[in-house]
Structures are given as structure tokens and as C-alpha cells.
Amino acid sequence: MARRRRKNVRSEIERAANRKNLRSHIRALGLQSEDEYRAWCRKRGLGDGLHKSNRQIQKERQLALRQQGEAALARTRQRTRSPANTIRQLYDRTLPKGRLGADYLYKIRGLFNAFSSGPMRRALLDLLLQVERRGDLFRLDPVIPAFGAHPHNNFIDGLASLARHSEDWVRPVAEWVPPSHNPRKQFHHLACHLLARYDVPVFMDAAFFTSQMPEAGLHQAWFKHIGSGQNIRTADLPVALSKKSAHCFLAAPDDLSIAHALRWGQVLGQGGSPTLARAVIGTRLGQSFENEDFWSTAILFFANNPMLDPAHVGPIVDFIHDQKYVPQQIALPGGGFEQRPPAQPNFSLKSRSIPKLLRQVDEWHEALARQVLLPDAEAEPDRAGGKKVRVRHMSWGASSIGEFEMKQEDKQFGETLTWSVKELLSNHELGAEGREMGHCVYTYA
């Protein structure tokens, strides 16, 4: 009798455990009740009994996971096949949460969320829908080579930049029809369709891929200025252009950035060669227009000396910058350093001969080569009899941006290019890189 009672208790415990496991299994399948579970099993040709072995339960769960994955994939394919519907839902904020499929759809969702202006948001929708119908611009690859993998250097962000100027559109976006299958040509044609009544150089497209850079608004204003038929010389430029320089600027090669095109026009407009223009662009003058009153005279100096090897332009610019604009750090006898004005703040190229200038550049480089990092030791003579200069060791912490590396296929030459950005955290590292790369950035630290 006692054995029978113990057996009944064990059976009751087992049945309770089975019911608990069944409820857990039903919830794992996304169902709510035993009736739903039975219907689910019958629909899939499975037995609808409630007593299943562990093996049967495991098979049912695997089947459910596979079918859920197939359903999610089907939804993703539908969104990718019909991006117009997905874009409308992103605009209306009615799309259920979940994977969007194509990466560019995530970018579009972020832009819709970031746009606070109703008219601009609507303009972006109209622009995206027309591009979906007619164009091939739903890509996130870098567009402007000079900008590399900048997060806004892609066609989707370029379209958003065009939408921000919707009040200035001169033609309806619905009338745009691309003249080419080439995405780069499509974007240029679209930008001109919306914002220009007159021809605009291709390199000016770069204005729309720098939306987070300080100069973006200014460059976009230049695009509209040229597109409205106005003279580029009357725009708010950082350099003064002659008529010839303005013409050369508008005819600059398509691969240049806007800043580089300004230097291109400046050099060629003063009689310099394309090779000289490329050399100037490769210096700090290709990125900065500070102290332009002086540097414009330097560019004229280079243009007026056609026999000067363009390979000397970079070292000359570095030398002049150091002598004219960089404060000196002078080691004090008792230790420490004193900051003094630049070595030659009144430096001028007027009446200066090329041979003498090159000698000064060489002497400056030799002085840099004799500098050593001796934070606590006394300066000592080197083997050549010259004196090594004690230079303060400086270091700084890493930024929060982090390092970067990207591989890119060069379709023209069939090679893989590797773009990398690495942080240098001391003037010692700057000096080592400068010796390897042939530049003088070390002197700026």
C-alpha cells in the first residue's frame, strides 16, 4: 500500500514536470495555449499530442527557428526588392522594428530621424524616391577620393545635402532623368538639375560630401553661385583670383578637391605649370589659406621661377613656415625652455635668389638632423664637430577617435589599396616619420 502511494506521488511529480516543460516549450515556439500548439503541430504535419519526448521537442524548436529565420529573410528581401515602400515607411515612422536588410536603409533611417525641418524631410523623401526610380545612388562607398572613408563621403549623405537646399531648387526633382549609368555622373547631373542653370565643374560636387566640415556651407554656396551664372570672383573666396585664375579654377581637373582647385587656378593663372600646381597642392598650402597675403607672393615667386624643380617646393614651404610663423623653443642653461618669437617673422621672398634660398633650406634641414631628444642630458658635440641641440621631449594622449584601416579595390589598375590612419603620440615619433616620409611636421610640435 505504501509502495503504491509512493508510486502515485512520483507519477504526479512527473506529470507536473511534464506540464511545466510543455508550457515552456509552447512559449519558446511563440504560442500562448495548448490549443494553439496543437494547431501549430497539425499545420506542419506533426503529431498534436501533448506528451513529446525530448528529441521530438528539440526537433520542433529547430523547425520553428528555421521557419522564423526564413520569414525574417523574406521580409528583408521584400524591403530590398521594394525599397520605395520601405523608404516611405521610414519617412512615416511606421516600419516595425527589426532588421532593414541593406545597409543604406539604416543610413536613410538615421537621416530622416535627424531632419527637424518638415519641408527638408519631405524633400529628402521625394529625392530618394526619384533616385530609386531612375538612378543608382543607393551606395555607401566613398565618393571623393581625397576624403577617404569620412562618414559623410557617400551618395546617401550627398542626397541629404541636396535636400537641405530644397528651397533653392530650380527644377522639380520629379523631372530628373540621369544621362548615364555611372553613379558619379548621375550625382553631378542631379546636383546641377536641382541647383544650377549654368554649368558647374565636376569637382564642385565635393561640397555635398563634407556636411560636417566647417567649410561645407561655404563650398555649397559657391556651387549655387556658379550655377546661377555669377562670376566666381565675386564669391566669398579665401584668395583673390584674377580673370585668368578664375578661368583656370573652373577648368581644374575633376579629381581635385575644391581647395586644391583654388590653388590650381591661382598657380596656372600666374603662369605656373600643372606640375607646379600639383607640387603646391601637396604642401600645407593645399589645405590652409592662413596668412594668404604672404603665401600668394610665394606662389607668384614659384611661378616666376620656372627652372625651379617642383620637388623643392615642399621643403621651401616648410622652411618658410618654420622661420616666419613657428615660435622658437630655446633651451635655458639651468634647464627648461623659453618660447621666443619666430626666427624670421619678417621673412620675404622679394629679391631672393633661388640658389641662396635652397642653401638656407639645406642648412635648416641639417640643423634639424642634429637635433636629438635629450630631456635631462647636456648637449654634446657630434662627430662632424657640430653641436647637437637639446630638444624637449613632448608627448600627448591618444584621441578618442581611434586608428583606422580600410582596403579598397582599384579597378583601374587591378590592385588592392590600403588606407590607414595611425596616431603619433610624441615629437619623437613625428621626427621618425618625418625622416622616413621627407616632411618637417616634427618642427610644428
C-alpha positions as CSV (number, residue, x, y, z in Angstrom):
1,M,0.0,0.0,0.0
2,A,2.8,2.4,1.0
3,R,4.7,1.5,-2.2
4,R,1.6,2.3,-4.3
5,R,1.2,5.7,-2.6
6,R,4.9,6.4,-3.3
7,K,4.5,5.4,-6.9
8,N,1.4,7.6,-7.3
9,V,3.4,10.6,-5.8
10,R,6.2,10.0,-8.2
11,S,3.8,9.9,-11.1
12,E,2.1,13.1,-10.1
13,I,5.5,14.8,-9.8
14,E,6.5,13.6,-13.3
15,R,3.2,14.8,-14.8
16,A,3.7,18.2,-13.1
17,A,7.2,18.4,-14.5
18,N,5.9,17.4,-18.0
19,R,3.2,20.1,-17.9
20,K,5.8,22.7,-16.9
21,N,8.1,21.6,-19.7
22,L,5.2,21.7,-22.2
23,R,4.3,25.3,-21.1
24,S,7.9,26.3,-21.5
25,H,8.1,24.6,-24.9
26,I,4.9,26.4,-26.1
27,R,6.2,29.8,-25.1
28,A,9.5,29.0,-26.8
29,L,7.6,28.5,-30.0
30,G,5.9,31.9,-29.6
31,L,2.5,30.4,-28.8
32,Q,0.1,31.1,-25.9
33,S,-2.0,27.9,-25.3
34,E,-2.2,24.2,-25.8
35,D,-4.9,24.7,-28.4
36,E,-2.6,27.0,-30.4
37,Y,0.2,24.4,-30.0
38,R,-2.0,21.6,-31.4
39,A,-3.0,23.7,-34.3
40,W,0.7,24.6,-35.0
41,C,1.7,21.0,-35.0
42,R,-1.2,19.9,-37.3
43,K,-0.3,22.7,-39.8
44,R,3.2,21.4,-40.0
45,G,2.2,17.7,-40.3
46,L,3.4,16.9,-36.7
47,G,1.6,14.9,-34.1
48,D,-0.6,17.1,-31.9
49,G,-0.3,15.1,-28.8
50,L,0.9,16.8,-25.6
51,H,3.3,14.1,-24.5
52,K,6.5,14.5,-26.5
53,S,9.9,13.1,-26.0
54,N,12.9,15.4,-25.5
55,R,14.0,14.5,-29.1
56,Q,10.6,15.5,-30.5
57,I,10.6,18.8,-28.6
58,Q,14.2,19.6,-29.9
59,K,13.1,18.9,-33.5
60,E,10.1,21.2,-33.1
61,R,12.2,24.0,-31.8
62,Q,14.7,23.7,-34.6
63,L,11.8,23.7,-37.1
64,A,10.4,26.9,-35.5
65,L,13.8,28.6,-35.6
66,R,14.3,27.7,-39.2
67,Q,10.9,29.0,-40.2
68,Q,11.4,32.2,-38.2
69,G,14.7,32.8,-40.0
70,E,13.1,32.2,-43.4
71,A,10.3,34.6,-42.6
72,A,12.8,37.3,-41.5
73,L,14.8,36.7,-44.6
74,A,11.7,37.0,-46.8
75,R,10.8,40.3,-45.1
76,T,14.4,41.6,-45.7
77,R,14.3,40.6,-49.3
78,Q,10.9,42.3,-49.8
79,R,12.4,45.5,-48.3
80,T,15.4,45.3,-50.6
81,R,13.3,44.4,-53.7
82,S,10.9,47.2,-52.9
83,P,13.0,49.9,-51.3
84,A,10.4,52.6,-52.2
85,N,7.8,51.1,-49.8
86,T,10.5,50.8,-47.1
87,I,11.6,54.4,-47.6
88,R,8.0,55.6,-47.3
89,Q,7.6,53.7,-44.0
90,L,10.9,55.0,-42.7
91,Y,9.6,58.5,-43.5
92,D,6.3,57.9,-41.8
93,R,8.0,56.1,-38.9
94,T,5.6,53.2,-39.4
95,L,8.1,50.4,-40.1
96,P,8.1,47.7,-37.4
97,K,11.4,47.3,-35.5
98,G,13.8,44.7,-37.0
99,R,16.5,44.3,-39.5
100,L,16.2,46.5,-42.5
101,G,18.4,44.4,-44.8
102,A,20.5,46.8,-46.9
103,D,23.0,49.0,-45.1
104,Y,21.9,52.1,-46.9
105,L,18.4,51.8,-45.4
106,Y,19.9,52.3,-41.9
107,K,21.6,55.4,-43.2
108,I,18.3,56.7,-44.6
109,R,16.5,56.0,-41.3
110,G,19.2,58.0,-39.4
111,L,18.8,60.9,-41.8
112,F,15.0,61.0,-41.5
113,N,15.3,61.0,-37.7
114,A,17.9,63.8,-37.8
115,F,16.0,66.1,-40.1
116,S,14.0,68.5,-37.9
117,S,12.6,70.6,-40.8
118,G,9.4,69.2,-42.3
119,P,9.9,70.7,-45.8
120,M,13.5,69.4,-45.9
121,R,12.4,66.0,-44.7
122,R,9.8,65.8,-47.4
123,A,12.3,67.0,-50.0
124,L,14.6,64.1,-48.9
125,L,11.8,61.7,-49.4
126,D,11.0,63.0,-52.9
127,L,14.7,62.9,-53.7
128,L,15.1,59.3,-52.5
129,L,12.0,58.1,-54.3
130,Q,13.1,59.6,-57.6
131,V,16.6,58.2,-57.3
132,E,15.1,54.8,-56.5
133,R,13.0,55.0,-59.7
134,R,15.7,56.4,-62.0
135,G,19.1,56.3,-60.6
136,D,21.8,54.1,-59.0
137,L,22.9,56.1,-56.0
138,F,21.9,53.9,-53.1
139,R,25.6,53.2,-52.1
140,L,27.8,53.8,-49.1
141,D,31.2,53.6,-50.9
142,P,33.5,56.7,-50.6
143,V,32.8,59.1,-53.5
144,I,35.5,61.8,-53.3
145,P,39.0,60.0,-53.1
146,A,40.5,62.9,-51.2
147,F,38.0,62.5,-48.3
148,G,38.7,58.7,-47.9
149,A,36.3,56.9,-45.5
150,H,34.8,60.0,-44.0
151,P,31.4,59.0,-42.6
152,H,29.5,61.5,-44.9
153,N,31.5,60.8,-48.0
154,N,28.8,58.7,-49.7
155,F,25.9,59.3,-52.1
156,I,23.2,59.0,-49.4
157,D,24.6,61.8,-47.4
158,G,25.2,63.7,-50.6
159,L,21.5,63.4,-51.4
160,A,20.7,64.7,-47.9
161,S,22.9,67.7,-48.5
162,L,20.9,68.5,-51.7
163,A,17.7,68.2,-49.7
164,R,18.9,70.8,-47.3
165,H,18.9,73.3,-50.2
166,S,15.4,72.4,-51.3
167,E,14.2,76.0,-51.1
168,D,16.7,76.8,-53.8
169,W,15.9,74.0,-56.2
170,V,15.4,75.5,-59.7
171,R,13.7,72.4,-61.2
172,P,11.3,69.7,-59.9
173,V,13.1,66.6,-58.7
174,A,10.4,64.5,-60.4
175,E,11.7,65.7,-63.8
176,W,15.3,64.4,-63.3
177,V,16.4,61.6,-65.7
178,P,20.0,60.5,-65.4
179,P,22.1,60.8,-68.6
180,S,24.4,57.9,-67.7
181,H,24.7,54.6,-65.8
182,N,27.8,55.9,-64.0
183,P,26.8,56.9,-60.4
184,R,29.3,59.7,-60.2
185,K,28.0,61.3,-63.3
186,Q,24.4,60.7,-62.1
187,F,25.0,62.7,-58.9
188,H,26.7,65.6,-60.7
189,H,23.8,65.8,-63.2
190,L,21.3,65.6,-60.3
191,A,23.0,68.4,-58.3
192,C,23.1,70.6,-61.4
193,H,19.4,69.7,-62.3
194,L,18.3,70.9,-58.8
195,L,20.7,73.9,-58.1
196,A,22.2,75.2,-61.3
197,R,21.1,76.9,-64.5
198,Y,24.6,77.1,-65.8
199,D,27.5,74.6,-66.0
200,V,29.3,73.8,-62.7
201,P,32.6,72.0,-62.6
202,V,32.5,68.3,-61.5
203,F,35.0,68.9,-58.7
204,M,32.5,71.2,-57.0
205,D,30.3,68.2,-56.2
206,A,32.7,67.7,-53.3
207,A,30.8,70.4,-51.4
208,F,28.0,68.0,-50.8
209,F,30.1,65.2,-49.2
210,T,31.5,67.3,-46.3
211,S,28.3,68.2,-44.5
212,Q,30.0,68.1,-41.1
213,M,33.1,70.1,-42.1
214,P,33.3,73.8,-41.3
215,E,33.7,74.8,-45.0
216,A,30.8,72.7,-46.2
217,G,28.2,75.6,-46.2
218,L,30.7,78.0,-47.9
219,H,31.5,75.5,-50.7
220,Q,27.9,74.7,-51.3
221,A,27.2,78.5,-51.6
222,W,30.0,78.6,-54.2
223,F,28.3,75.8,-56.1
224,K,25.0,77.7,-56.2
225,H,26.9,81.0,-57.0
226,I,28.5,79.4,-60.1
227,G,25.3,77.6,-61.0
228,S,23.3,80.8,-61.1
229,G,25.7,82.3,-63.7
230,Q,27.6,84.6,-61.3
231,N,31.4,85.2,-61.5
232,I,33.3,83.1,-59.0
233,R,35.5,86.1,-58.3
234,T,32.5,87.8,-56.6
235,A,32.0,84.9,-54.2
236,D,33.3,84.9,-50.6
237,L,36.7,83.3,-51.5
238,P,39.8,83.0,-49.3
239,V,42.1,84.0,-52.2
240,A,42.0,86.8,-54.7
241,L,41.6,85.4,-58.3
242,S,42.5,87.2,-61.5
243,K,40.3,86.7,-64.5
244,K,42.7,84.1,-65.8
245,S,43.0,82.4,-62.4
246,A,39.2,82.2,-62.2
247,H,39.1,80.6,-65.7
248,C,41.8,78.1,-64.7
249,F,39.9,77.3,-61.4
250,L,36.7,76.4,-63.3
251,A,38.7,74.2,-65.7
252,A,40.6,72.4,-62.9
253,P,40.8,68.5,-63.1
254,D,37.8,66.6,-61.8
255,D,39.9,64.7,-59.2
256,L,40.8,67.8,-57.2
257,S,39.1,69.0,-54.1
258,I,37.6,72.5,-54.1
259,A,40.5,73.9,-52.0
260,H,43.0,72.2,-54.4
261,A,41.2,73.6,-57.4
262,L,41.6,77.2,-55.9
263,R,45.4,76.7,-55.7
264,W,45.3,75.1,-59.2
265,G,43.7,78.3,-60.6
266,Q,46.0,80.5,-58.6
267,V,49.2,78.8,-59.9
268,L,48.2,78.5,-63.5
269,G,46.6,81.9,-63.6
270,Q,50.0,83.4,-62.7
271,G,51.9,81.4,-65.4
272,G,52.8,78.3,-63.4
273,S,52.7,74.8,-64.8
274,P,50.3,72.0,-63.9
275,T,53.3,70.2,-62.3
276,L,54.0,73.2,-60.1
277,A,50.3,73.4,-59.2
278,R,50.4,69.7,-58.1
279,A,53.5,70.5,-56.0
280,V,51.9,73.4,-54.3
281,I,48.7,71.4,-53.6
282,G,50.9,68.8,-51.9
283,T,52.2,71.2,-49.3
284,R,50.3,72.8,-46.4
285,L,49.1,75.4,-48.8
286,G,46.8,72.8,-50.3
287,Q,44.8,72.6,-47.1
288,S,45.2,76.0,-45.5
289,F,44.6,79.6,-46.6
290,E,46.0,81.2,-43.4
291,N,48.4,84.2,-43.9
292,E,47.3,84.3,-47.6
293,D,48.7,87.8,-48.1
294,F,52.2,86.4,-47.8
295,W,51.7,82.9,-49.4
296,S,50.2,84.5,-52.5
297,T,53.5,86.2,-53.0
298,A,55.3,82.8,-52.5
299,I,53.1,81.2,-55.2
300,L,53.9,84.1,-57.6
301,F,57.6,83.6,-56.7
302,F,57.4,79.9,-57.7
303,A,55.6,80.7,-60.9
304,N,58.2,83.3,-61.8
305,N,61.0,80.8,-61.5
306,P,60.1,78.1,-64.0
307,M,63.6,76.5,-63.7
308,L,63.0,75.6,-60.0
309,D,62.5,71.9,-59.6
310,P,58.9,71.4,-58.2
311,A,60.4,68.8,-55.9
312,H,61.9,71.7,-53.9
313,V,58.5,73.4,-53.4
314,G,57.5,71.3,-50.3
315,P,60.8,71.8,-48.4
316,I,60.8,75.5,-49.2
317,V,57.3,76.0,-47.9
318,D,58.1,74.0,-44.7
319,F,61.3,76.2,-44.2
320,I,59.4,79.4,-44.7
321,H,56.6,78.4,-42.4
322,D,59.0,77.4,-39.7
323,Q,61.1,80.6,-39.9
324,K,58.2,83.1,-40.3
325,Y,55.4,81.6,-38.2
326,V,56.6,79.0,-35.7
327,P,57.7,80.3,-32.3
328,Q,61.2,79.1,-31.2
329,Q,61.8,77.0,-28.1
330,I,65.2,77.9,-26.6
331,A,66.9,75.7,-24.0
332,L,67.9,77.6,-20.9
333,P,71.3,77.0,-19.2
334,G,69.7,75.9,-15.9
335,G,67.1,73.7,-17.6
336,G,63.7,74.3,-19.0
337,F,62.8,76.1,-22.2
338,E,61.8,79.6,-23.2
339,Q,59.4,80.4,-26.0
340,R,60.5,83.2,-28.3
341,P,59.2,84.8,-31.5
342,P,59.8,83.0,-34.8
343,A,63.3,83.2,-36.2
344,Q,62.5,85.4,-39.1
345,P,59.0,87.0,-38.7
346,N,59.7,89.5,-41.4
347,F,60.9,86.9,-43.9
348,S,60.2,88.0,-47.5
349,L,60.9,86.4,-50.9
350,K,61.5,89.8,-52.5
351,S,64.8,89.9,-54.4
352,R,65.7,86.5,-53.0
353,S,67.7,84.2,-55.3
354,I,66.8,80.5,-55.8
355,P,70.4,79.2,-55.0
356,K,70.6,81.2,-51.8
357,L,67.1,80.1,-50.7
358,L,67.9,76.4,-51.4
359,R,71.2,76.7,-49.3
360,Q,69.1,78.1,-46.4
361,V,66.7,75.2,-46.7
362,D,69.6,72.7,-46.7
363,E,71.2,74.3,-43.7
364,W,67.8,74.3,-41.8
365,H,67.4,70.6,-42.6
366,E,70.9,69.9,-41.4
367,A,70.1,71.7,-38.1
368,L,67.0,69.6,-37.7
369,A,69.0,66.4,-38.3
370,R,71.4,67.4,-35.5
371,Q,68.6,67.8,-33.0
372,V,68.3,64.9,-30.5
373,L,65.8,64.3,-27.7
374,L,67.8,64.6,-24.5
375,P,65.4,65.7,-21.8
376,D,67.9,65.6,-19.0
377,A,71.4,65.4,-20.6
378,E,73.6,68.2,-21.7
379,A,74.1,68.9,-25.3
380,E,77.2,67.3,-26.8
381,P,79.2,67.7,-30.0
382,D,78.6,65.3,-32.8
383,R,81.3,63.6,-34.9
384,A,81.1,66.4,-37.6
385,G,82.0,69.0,-35.0
386,G,78.6,70.5,-34.9
387,K,76.6,70.7,-31.7
388,K,73.6,68.6,-31.0
389,V,70.7,70.6,-29.8
390,R,68.8,69.5,-26.7
391,V,65.1,69.4,-27.6
392,R,62.3,69.0,-25.1
393,H,60.5,65.6,-25.4
394,M,56.8,66.1,-25.8
395,S,54.0,63.5,-25.8
396,W,50.3,63.6,-25.7
397,G,47.4,61.2,-25.1
398,A,45.6,59.3,-27.8
399,S,42.4,60.7,-29.1
400,S,39.0,59.0,-28.6
401,I,38.7,58.6,-32.4
402,G,41.0,55.6,-32.7
403,E,43.0,54.3,-35.6
404,F,41.6,53.3,-38.9
405,E,42.4,50.9,-41.8
406,M,40.4,50.3,-45.0
407,K,41.1,48.2,-48.1
408,Q,39.8,49.4,-51.4
409,E,40.0,47.7,-54.8
410,D,41.5,49.9,-57.6
411,K,39.5,48.7,-60.6
412,Q,41.6,50.8,-63.0
413,F,44.9,49.1,-62.1
414,G,43.6,45.9,-60.6
415,E,45.3,46.4,-57.2
416,T,44.2,46.5,-53.6
417,L,44.9,49.8,-51.9
418,T,45.2,50.0,-48.1
419,W,44.3,53.3,-46.4
420,S,45.4,53.7,-42.8
421,V,45.4,56.3,-40.1
422,K,47.6,55.9,-37.1
423,E,48.2,58.2,-34.2
424,L,51.7,59.6,-33.4
425,L,51.8,60.5,-29.8
426,S,55.2,62.3,-29.4
427,N,57.5,64.6,-31.2
428,H,60.0,61.7,-31.3
429,E,57.5,59.7,-33.4
430,L,56.9,62.8,-35.6
431,G,60.6,63.1,-36.2
432,A,61.0,59.5,-37.1
433,E,58.1,59.7,-39.5
434,G,59.4,62.9,-41.0
435,R,62.8,61.3,-41.7
436,E,61.0,58.4,-43.4
437,M,58.5,60.5,-45.4
438,G,60.6,63.5,-46.1
439,H,58.5,66.2,-44.3
440,C,59.0,68.6,-41.4
441,V,55.8,68.3,-39.4
442,Y,58.1,67.5,-36.4
443,T,59.0,71.2,-36.3
444,Y,55.4,72.2,-35.7
445,A,55.0,70.3,-32.4
